[in-house]
Amino acid sequence: MYRVAQSVVLLVGAYLLLSGRPLFGLFLLFSAFGYWFFDRYTNRVVKGSERKPREETSDFHDELFVADLHADVCLWRRDHINRNKRGHVDLPRLIEGNVSLQFVTVPTKLVLTRRLPRFFLTDLFFWSAMMSLQRIRTWFFVSARAELQLERVSCWIKNSQGSLKLIRNSNDLQSLSEDQSAGRQGIGIMLGLEGAHVLRGRFNVSWLVEQGFRVVGITHFNDNRFGDSAHGWRRSGLTSVGHDLVKDLDNNGIIIDLAHCSEQLISDVIDMYDEGDLTRPPILSHTGIKGVHNHRRNISDEQAIAVARAGGLIGVTFFRPALPHNSVKAVGEVVLYLIGILNEAGLEGVRHVAFGSDFDGAVKTVIDSSGWPKITEMLLESGISNKEIQLLMGENVRCFFAKHLP
């Protein structure tokens, strides 16, 4: 149906272009193919990362439990069952990368700027929904965008013929681990929500639990009624409504994700945990460290230590500006620095570090989901022991969620 609609838009655009109405024609042509170009040229892999790992590295990697804390897989209109020329994630590449647990995160809004009036429709997700000819409700309503991505996840799991399994609780995660230990194929999928601005009316915490969400980020790129973003304008912390939301999420077995949150919001959630208002430590699913690359996208050393001291995880991501430069080696620099500052703080640093790629997040990454053996090889070359690599690549994530899932 999409191809038919795209063809109709293409023909009408070409007709208008040839009949002397170039502005309307170009707009329709852009609408027909702009989304495809945006997906193809933003979700790319850095050139020069084609080198294949050594055979002994691949053998070691195939024995690992590999976990990725963050990817925006179902934001895009693609066939995720077969290998794609676009993007970072699909089932064949997950299998090739020996991924055991893939978090699929649902983003729903990205306001470009507040300086333009509302009628300019500055929400980037409006344009992506329109250009990909999604149902009209998704053009304007964040809840409809969330529902559409959930449908895509469900279809992906259903069409995988048992290769993908939705992980809702610790029993599901235990079964996944047992299957993989026994050599049976299976990849776990866990759901995360990127930005709590979706929550309104019937789209509440109970709805999140019912849909299978187990991680929720309070903010994304924009401030909302629950709290402020690291990229926002106010730069304050949790609101009173946000404080209640965080407690409600925790009571329902949902982990708080502090990625994209303002410094004050991170401190507020850590304080809630320290004061006993939360039973589960927060995580940072995908981030960099300011001590390696000073960018507002990244967290400070002090914030990293606070999250680790609470028992949380810090997911090192795979793109600039979170990294000092776009290479697998840069990922290693962040990992080693992070372990070092946590050790200096009296913590066992290696047990609090993980990876959150941000695949398919409209970013250029150092690998795609087939390239995880390159991360393993980089860690080996960095002098990290095999046991520590097991923790970093996925055991930390598996143990954390086995302990804190319902």
Summary of the structure (lengths in Angstrom):
residues: 406
radius of gyration: 21.0
end to end distance: 39.9
largest distance: 72.1
contacts: 1413
relative contact order: 0.14
helix: 47%
strand: 14%
